[in-house]
Every structure is written in structure tokens, then in C-alpha cells.
């Protein structure tokens, strides 16, 4: 029998997959290279089902002889091991972001006179259309909440964008950019910032907006989006209060909460020692983390400890001591912050932390040290980058400019160039058409 290789994610088994498998089985014995979570992360297509569940579905098909893991978006490793006579694939990859892998397959097959067989793409039914329909229907609380941990496992680094209302959240979810190498990039999740949530309501960033009010905004955001959210809880309040905050956040489907190791009236960290700010003791903050972890019900919810030692000039050793203590207390991740434009102290912290802990996720918020790219953060071991206030900061100057133009010219004609067409806004809103 000839050997046939098919590469599949098969998060949703549909008629298009069956057509390809039927054609492949006519050529010989079919081996499916089932994509692992790591491979899916390379093309930013994270499955809802885990590997074992997807494998179980394929094992029920008589057309499939064997199933092996494909641990990369590249087919090279598996093809060199199997040296199949045929590789079968839908012809859609001639034009999408996977075309570089197609060319790689063609070159590899030449070495043993293998053949690439391409099946006409099922435009009537495919993963993209089905997932778009699912997105329009919404997402369950459980599915959204667990998504963040899966993304951290699947991708080298996550890009999280600040949102402060449902419209900014729609922009965060739907903005996609295709780079020169055909790589498609998008934001992986949302950041509910206490700063921008307060500011958008015209209130100071001193925890004046309570959890109940913030959850109202989050419920509006969740009604129209599907991607996960990380919640900025400032200090988390007293341990007894933090316990209830965790349960409230879990209930609505938030994936993670970040709390900072400061006490007293909240002051923005970027002020540093210019204003009076007090850092909590390690013992007290560890206790708060433990209380939060005991309060949570699901295994997916994450509590991330934010360390203010560099902000308050307490030194690198203090920051590292706290980081290891917080992880030991149960923190699911560490956020390290700095108000310097030079990223050297952030880089030093991450590199030194990674020498002792290669697993715990590290979060950075490069508002000040904004010259560092996601690729550079990935190389040193950062897992999550949060762009923490940019959507609100971008909206404000645009609105002020338009308001001034209308007053200046006593009409709106001159302001139109700075406004997006109303149809474009309507197209973004679900259910408008």
C-alpha cells in the first residue's frame, strides 16, 4: 500500500474534512498528522478541543489508518520520518498564510519522488465559516475563561490590548494585520484597566469606581466579544474583600486578575516616589494571594502578582525575592513593572527570574519602555505583553480635535476628514445589518 499523509487540526470535523479523507484513502493508507496546541499557536488558530479529544474523533473514522502528532506548522519533521508517497491537502493553502509550508512540502517530496495532491477547497463549509458563525452566537463563560491558559501554552507570547467599553473591545477583537511575510497577527485578549475605566467615566484613578460598576462595563463588553480578559484589580483591597472579588470575576468569565503589592489609597505607579506610595510586606501579600486561590472555584482562573519594587526603587533583589515568594504562595503569574524608558532593568529581572523558574508566566506592561518589540520580549522569556491604556489615549486627542474644528468653523464639514464613515462603525457592530 502507498503511504498517504494528511495534516489536520480538525477542531470541528465537517464535510470538507471527510471529502479530503475519502480522496486520500483512495491513494493508500492514510496517516493523519494531528496538530498539537504548540503547532496551532504558530498560525494563531487555537482549537477549542484538546489534542486527545480531537484524536478520539479521528480514530472513529475507518478512512484513517494511524494518527501521529504534528508538533509544528511545518510538515518537515513528520515527512522526513514517514517519506509518504502522497501528501493530500485542500488547495486553499496556495493563497493563504500557509503557502510557505506548501512550498516546503513540494521541495521535500522531490527527495523521494513523492506527490502533492490538492483537493478543491470546500468554500461552502469550512472551519473559518463555522467559527465565524460560532463567534456571532457568542461564547460561554467557561470557554472564554479557559482560553487564556490555552493561549499561554500554545503561543510564545500574547498581545493584550486595553479596552474600556464595548466599542473599543470590538476593535480589539476584530483588528487583524497581515505582515510582509504573510503572517497574520491579532490581539489575543483584552485588559480591563482601572485607569482607563475610571478615566472614561470622568473619575480619578483612586479605586473610585467600585467592582460592581466595573463589572457592568465588562458584561457589556462580553456581550459582543469572545476573546479572554485580564482584569486590573489594583491592590485587590483587603484579603477578606479580595476573596469576594475573585468569585465575582470568575462568575462573569474573566480569565485572570492582576493585583499589585501596594497598600493604602491607590496612586498610579508611573508617579513612582513622586507621590507617597507604600509597598505591602511580603508576608501580607502572600496571604492575600493564598486567600484568593482558596476562594476560586475553577482551575482556569489565574491570579497574577504585580511587583512594584522597581517602580518604588526598592531594588532588583527585593523584586526577585518577592517574585519567588509570590509564586510559592500560589500566584499563577508575575507582572514586573518599571517606569523607566530604558528596558534594561526589566530585561535583567526576566533573565534572572528565568534562571530559576522557566515555567511561571511573566507579564510586562511596556508603557514607558515602549521601544521593545514582542519578538524581543519573547527571546528573554516574557509570556504576556499588555498595552495598558492606548485605546483611551488614542481616542481622546481625536475627539478633542473634532470638537474644536466644529466650534471653529461653526459646522462639521472640516471635521469629516478626522472621522470614520458611519457605515464603517455600523459594520463593526453585531446585528446592525
Secondary structure, 3 states (H helix, E strand, C coil): CCEEEEEECCCCCCHHHHHHHHHHHCCCEEEEEEECHHHHHHCCCCCCCCHHHHHHHHHCCCCCCEEEEECCCCCHHHHHHHCCCEEEEEHHHHCCCCHHHHHHHHHHHHHHCCEEEEECCCCCCCHHHHHHHHHHHCCCHHHHHHHHHHHHHHCCCEEEEEECCHHHHHHHHHCEEECCCCCEEECCEEEECHHHHHHHCCCCCCCCCCHHHHHHHHHHHHCCCCCEEEEECCCCCCHHHHHHHHHHHHHHCCCEEEEECEECCCCCHHHHHHCCCEECCHHHHHHHHHHHHHHCCCCCCEEEEEECCCCCCCCHHHHHHHHHHHHHHCCCEEEECCCCCCCHHHHHHHHHHHHHCCCCEEEECCCCCCCCCHHHHHHHCCCEEEECCHHHHHHHHHHHHHHHHHHHHCCCHHHHHHCCCHHHHHHHCCCCC
